Amino acid sequence: MIYLDSNATTQVHPEVLEAMLPYLTDQCYNPSSGYRAGKKVKEAIEKARVQMAQLINAEPDEIYFTGCGTESNNAVLLSLAKMAGENKRIVTSAIEHSAILRVCEELERECFLVERVGVDSEGRLDLDAWKAAVSKGDVCMATLMWANNETGVIQPIAEAYKAANDAGVPFHTDAIQAVGKAHVDVKEVPVDFLSISGHKFHAPKGVGALYIRQGVGFEPLLRGGGQEKGKRSGTENVASIIGMGTAAELMRSRLEMDCHDCVGALRDHLEHRLLTELDGVQINGSMEHRTKNTSHLSFEGCEAAGLLILLDEYGVACSAGSACMTGKQKPSHVQKAMGFDDARAKSSLRISFSILTTKDETDKAVEAIKKAVGKLRSVQGTGGVGPVVVYT
């Protein structure tokens, strides 16, 4: 299978797996134990904390390990809600991940007011509207994703943070699709909180991290044995933490050497071929401000659900640019916020690369996409998106 869905998850890198294996076998000890073997495991966790901190230019004691990026996001928003006092307004964007949106919806049911700032046709935040929103006197938190999970569009984080900070508003960023893929530096942009997910950059699933800037208040989501300096209780997922640390070091070295340019070159190669060899193809989102691994494309006269079925048959895995359900396709809230009509939103694919993707795979994927688009257009016609019927 040609795997082009790395924004959904990435393959565990061989070096990461090698680093993890001892902690799944003979180094099985609880890091909270008092004997030497347990203390050595604790030392390995602390090394991973340093590796994770170096990836985003943080201090090691600002990094806390969690179970996933969703937990990191939830923990911050619920913590800030607990400390909100009389300020009940939350400022976010209209294109956030569900791990932010669902929490905001829940807080709305608890008498918070959520202001969702829009984006332009390229998927970039309306900064003027953001500045106006965070300047209102009753704002308890602001949260904005660093890079969008569907389009890969990078948001103006520095400007958004400054506006919130100038207004005295705590600022969180969901950086799950940015860390390991783009330049993220918490010294350059001193956000208060930043969420990370390991499986987005070749670590295993089920491990994440939360950056909390020194001196910022935080109320834990999980309480118990006091692990992670009381910020996140629960016995640590040792092997996965070691894996994430190794992945962080691997990705930092590649970012420093601009090896991600190779990933960007594959993306550009795919886009160039599709734009020149197929009619009715559009690139969605900012061309200038996006992660190097993500291509978001609309195919006129095609339904993404049908394309995915055909591509799966042809051995290519990618994602629709909208949320699909059996027998029904709901336009993506991200694309609707960008002003797309339903037809364009329902004809979009997200193609996302990793450092393990090859040029040969990319070229084979292009041929498969061309074949799938041609077949679907011959069935649906050129009049627009039509129904897709699959017989098994």
N, C-alpha and C positions, 0 to 999 in steps of 0.2 A: 504493500500500500504506500502511496505517496502522501505523506502527512503534511498538510498545509493549514493546520488549525492550532498553531502554537500560542495564540491568545487565549485559547480554551485551556490548554495545558501543554507542557513540554515533556519530552522524553528525559528520564533521569540520565544525566551524563555518565559515561563509564567511570570517570574519575570520582564522581560523587558516590556512585554505588560502591566502589572500592573503599572509599573512606568510611562508609557506613557499616560495611559488613562486620568488622570486629565488634561493633556495639549491638549487633543483632545475634552475636554468638557468645564468645567467651567474656567479652567486656559487658556483661549484662547487669552490672550493679546499679543500685539506686544512688544517684549523685548526692542525696541528702544523708547517706550513711556515714558513720563516723570512722570506719576503718579505711585503710590505705587504698584498697581497690575502688571503693566508692569515691574517695577524694580524687583519684586519677580521672574518673569519669567526669567529675565536676570540673576539673582542669580542662578537659576536652571541650566542655560546654563553654567555658570562659574563652577558650581560643576561638570558637565559632562566633562568640559575641564580638570579639575584636574584628574578625573577618567581615561580619555583617556591618559593623560600624564603619569600617574602612570603605565599604562600597558606596556609602552615602555621605562620607566625611563627617560622621558623628563621633561622639565619645562612647566608648564601650558601655559605660554605666547609663547611657541614654537608650539602650536597646533592651527590649523585653520580648522574650519568645512567647508565642501564642499558638493556638491550634490551627489557625488559617487566617487569611486576609479578612474574611467576613467577621471573624471574632474581633480582630483588631479594629475594624470599622465600628462594630456594635459597641465595643468597650469604650471607645472615645466618646461617641455621641451620647450614650447613656450616662457616662460619667459627667459630661458637661451639663446634661439635663438635670442631674442630681444637684449640681452646684449652681444652677441658674438663678435661684432666688426669685425676684419679681420679674426679671427679664425673661420673656417667653418667646422671643422671635428667633427663628433659625434661618440662616441664609445659606442656600445651596444653589446648584444649577439644575437646569431641566434635563441634563443628559447623564446624570449620575448612574452608577451601577445599582442594582436592586439591593445590595447590602447597605447602601445609604438610603435609597428611596423608601424601602419598607420600614426602616427604623423611623424615618421622618414621618411616615404615615401613622405609625403607632403613637409617636409623640403628639401628633395633631389630635389624636383621640384623647390625649391627656392635657388638652388645653394649651398646647404650644401652637404658635403661628409659624408656618413654614413658607418662606418666600423663595420661589424657584426662578432664578434669573435665566433668561433665554440666551441663545447663541445665534450667530449669524449663519449665512448659507454655507460657510466653510466649517461650521461646527465649533467656532471659537467664541468664547464668552463675551457677552456684551458688557464691557468694562464700565461704561458710564452707569448702566443700570446696577451693576454690582456695587460700585462705589456709593451710589445713592442708598442701596439697600443696607449695607453694613453701617452706614452713618446714622441710621435711626437709633434712637436712644435706648431701645429695649431689646437689643440683640444679645443673645447669650452664647452663640457660636456661629462660625462660618465654616463650611466644608465644601471643598472643590477638588474634583479628581485632577491628577497631574496629566494623565493621558487617557483618552477614551478607549474603552475596551472594544468597541465596534469599529470605529474609524481610525484609531491610532492617533487622532488629532491631539497635539500637546497644547494645554491651556496656558494662558499667561499667568502662571503661578506667582511669579515675583511681584507683579503689579497687584494681583488679587490679594496676596498676603499683606503687602504694604497698606492697602486700603483698609483691611481689617485691623491691622496692628495700629494704624493711626487712630482708629476709632476705639481702640482698647478691647477688641473682640478676639477671643481665642480662635485660632485658625488650625483646621485639620485638612490634610490632603490624603485622599486615597491614591497612593502612588503604585498600586499593584501592577498596572500595565506599563509603568515607566522604569521601575527599579530593575537594573540589569540590562536594560535595552537602550536607555537614554541617560544623559548627564543629569544626575540628581545629587545636589550638594546642599546639605542643611546648614552649612556655614554661609553660603552665598544667599540662600533663601531660608532664613531661620524660622521655619514654621514651628508651631507648638507641638503638633502631632503628625505622624506620617505612618501609613499602613503599608505592609509588605506581605506578599504571599510567595512562598518558596517555589511552588510548582510552576510558576510563570517563567522561571529562569533556570530550569534543569535540576532543581531539587525535587524531592518527593512531595506528593500530596500530603495534606494533614499537618503542615507546619507553616507558621507565619511569624511575623515580628511586628512590633510596635515601637516606633521611635517616640519618646517623650522628652522634650527639651528640658534641660536641667532647670529646676525651680518652678516648673509648671505644676499646678495642682491636678490630682487625678484620683478618682474614686474607683477601686477595682470592681470589675464585673464578677470575677470568681474569687471567692474567699475560702480559706482553708488552712493549709500547712505553711503558708507564707513564702512559697517559692517565688523566684523572680523579685526578690526584695519586697514581697507583699503585694506587688502589682498584678500578679497572675498566679494564683495558687493552683496546685496540681502537679503531680510527678511529671517531670519533663520527658518529652518524647525524644530521648537521647539520640538515637541513630538518625532521626530525621533532622534534628538540630545540627548535628555534625555534618550531615549532607548539605544542609542549607549554607552552612559556613563555607564549605568547600566550593559550592556553586557560586557563592558571593565572591570568593577570591578568584575563581575562574573568570567570571564575568567582568570583574574589575580590571583584570589584566588585559582582557580583550578590548574593553572600552578605552583603556589607556593607550593601546596600540592601534586604535581605530579599526579593529578587526570587524566591527559591526558594519563598516562600509561595505564589506563583502556581502552581508545580508541585504543591505540597501541596494546593492548592484543587482542582486537576484530579483528583488521586488521590481526595480525599474525595468529590468529585462522582460519580465512577465508582462508588465503594463504596456511596454512599447510594442510587444508582439500582438497583444490582444487589441490594442487600439489601431494598429495598422493592418491586421489580418481579419478583423471582424468589424462589421458596421454596428452602430447603435450601442457603443460601449462608453460609459462615462466613469471617470474617477470621482469619487465622493470625498469631500473634506479638503482641508488645506493641504496644498502641495508642499508648502514651505515648513509648516509646523506640524510634523507628524513623526511617529516612531519609524525607524528604518525597516522594521520587519512587517509592517501592515499595509495591505492594499484593500481598499473598499471600493467595489465596482458595481455599477448597475448595467444590466443587459436588457435593452429595449425589447419588448415583446416576449419576455421570458418570465416565468414564475420561479422564484428562488427555490421553492419547495421541490418543484420538478427537476431543476438543475441539480440539486443535492442528491436526489434519488439516482439520476443518471450518472453523476460523477462517482457516486459510491459504487455503482455497477462497473465503472471504468477504473476503479482502484484509486480514486483521489478523495481525500477527506478534507473538507473545509466547512465553513459555517455560512448560514444565511445571515444577511444583514438585518433580519427581523426575527421576532420570536415566532416559531412555528408550532402549531398544534395539529393533532390528527384531524384531517378534513377541513382545517381552517388555518389561515395565516393572518396574524395580527401585525400591522405595521409597527416597526420599531419606534419607541418613544424618542430615540436619539435622532432618527431621520425625520420624524415629524417635527421635532424642534428645529431642525435645519430648514424646514419649509418644503420638504419633499411631498409630492402627492402620493396617494396610496399605490399607484401603479409603479412608480419609481422605487418606493420603499420596499415593495414586495418583489422587486426584481433584482435585489442586491445580494452580493456575496462578500463575505469577509475572508480574505486569503492572508494567512499570517505565517511567516517564515521563522526559522530558528538558525542557530549557528551550525546545526547538523544538516540543514537542507542543502542539496547539491544542485548544480546547474542542469545536470541531466534530468533530475526529478522535475525541475522547473519547466524545462522544455516539454517533457512528457505531459505535465499538467496542462500546459497551454493547448496541446493537441487534444487532450480530453475535454477541455472546456469548449473549444471550437466545435468538437463533435457533438457535445451535449446541447450547446446553443442552437446549432443547426437542426438537430433532431427536434428539439422543443418548438422552435419557430415553425417547422414544417407541420407540426401538429396543431399549434395554437394560432398560426397565421400571424400576420403583421398588424392586426387591428388592436392589439393590446394583450394584456395578461388574461388568460382564460383558465378554466378548470383543468386540473391534472387528475387523471384517473389511473390508478396503479392496479394491475391485475396480478395476483399471486397464484 
